[in-house]
């Protein structure tokens, strides 16, 4: 089953240390992320303080690894798939869930629905979990993050 990963797991992938929860999917079924999560990671890498949830792990990499992550952000590896807004937005505004999702949650839910995948995230997100439950999507929080 394809997986939809958040920005923190995308960082781990770009830093060449993907969590076990997504390693098999890289060749089997596909790993997707959202434009929003891709953007948030890019902003943290380019202009983050080095103390945040995304910029902190980047700051702790050696210079060579940081450069690899930046290069891979500029040219996202083909193993990480993105769906275009022309496909995701119509699904986003027709989501039928109990709690109105914000932009981040709506895009993640739409991508998971479109690829018939499961959401795999590094941080618990109640709004995303609630929407996943309402839509019958699998939702997993990965605890094996690397510092």
PETADA-V44947 format. One record per pair of residues at least 12 apart in sequence whose ideal C-beta (glycine too) atoms are under 10 Angstrom apart, sorted by the first residue. I is the first residue (numbers start at 0). J is the second residue. Records with the same first field share a line. If there is no record, write none. Layout:
BEGIN
I: J  J
END
This chain:
BEGIN
0: 24  27  28  29  114  115  116  117  137
1: 24  27  28  29  30  31  80  110  111  113  114  115  116  117
2: 20  21  23  24  25  27  28  29  30  31  32  111  114  116  117  118  119  120  137  139
3: 21  29  30  31  32  33  36  80  82  106  107  108  109  110  111  112  113  114  116  117  118  119  120  136  137  138
4: 17  18  20  21  24  30  31  32  33  36  79  107  116  118  119  120  121  141
5: 32  33  35  36  39  40  53  103  107  118  119  120  121  122  124  127  140  141
6: 32  33  35  36  37  38  39  40  41  42  43  44  52  53  103  120  121  122
7: 36  39  40  43  52  53  56  120  121  122  141  144
8: 20  21  30  32  36  40  119  120  121  122  141  144
9: 21  30  32  33  36  37  39  40  41  53  71  72  75  79  121
10: 36  39  40  43  44  52  53  54  56  57  60  68  71  72  121  144  145
11: 56  68  121  141  143  144  145
12: 25  30  32  68  71  75  76  78  79
13: 40  44  57  64  67  68  69  70  71  72  75  76  79
14: 56  57  59  60  64  65  67  68  71  145
15: 64  67  68  71
16: 56  60  64  144  145
17: 30  78  145
18: 119  121  141  142  143  144  145
19: 141  143
20: 117  119  120  121  139  140  141  142  143
21: 78  79  119  141
24: 78  116  117  119
25: 76  78  79
26: 78
28: 114  115  116  117
29: 78  79  80  114  116
30: 76  78  79  80  114  116  119
31: 79  80  81  82  107  110  111  113  114  116  118
32: 75  79  80  81  82  106  107  110
33: 81  82  87  102  103  104  105  106  107  108  109  110  111
34: 81  82  83  84  87  102  106  110
35: 87  101  102  103  104  105  106  107  110
36: 53  81  103  106  107  110  120
37: 72  75  79  81
39: 52  53  103
40: 53  54  57  68  72
41: 53  69  72  73  75
42: 54
43: 55  56  57  58
44: 56  57  58  65  68  69  71  72
45: 57  69  72
52: 121  122  144
53: 121
55: 146
56: 68  144  145  146
57: 69
59: 145  146
80: 110  114
81: 110
82: 106  109  110  113  114
84: 106  109
86: 109  110  113
87: 105  106  107  108  109  110  112  113
88: 105  106  109
89: 109
90: 105  106  108  109  110  111  112  113
91: 104  105  106  107  108  109  110  112
92: 105  109
93: 109
94: 108  109  112  130  133  134
95: 130  133  134
96: 108  126  129  130  131  132  133  134
97: 129  130  132  133
98: 125  126  129  130  133
99: 126  130
100: 126  127  129  130  133
101: 124  126  127
103: 124  126  127
104: 118  124  125  126  127  128  129  130  131
105: 126  127  130
107: 120  124  126  127  130  131  136  138
108: 126  127  129  130  131  133  134  136  138
109: 130  134
111: 127  130  131  134  136  137  138
112: 130  131  134  135  136
115: 136
116: 136  137
117: 131  136  137  138  139
118: 130  131  136  137  138  139  140
119: 137  138  139  140  141
120: 138  139  140  141
121: 140  141  142  143  144
122: 140  141  144
123: 138  140
124: 138  140
128: 140
END
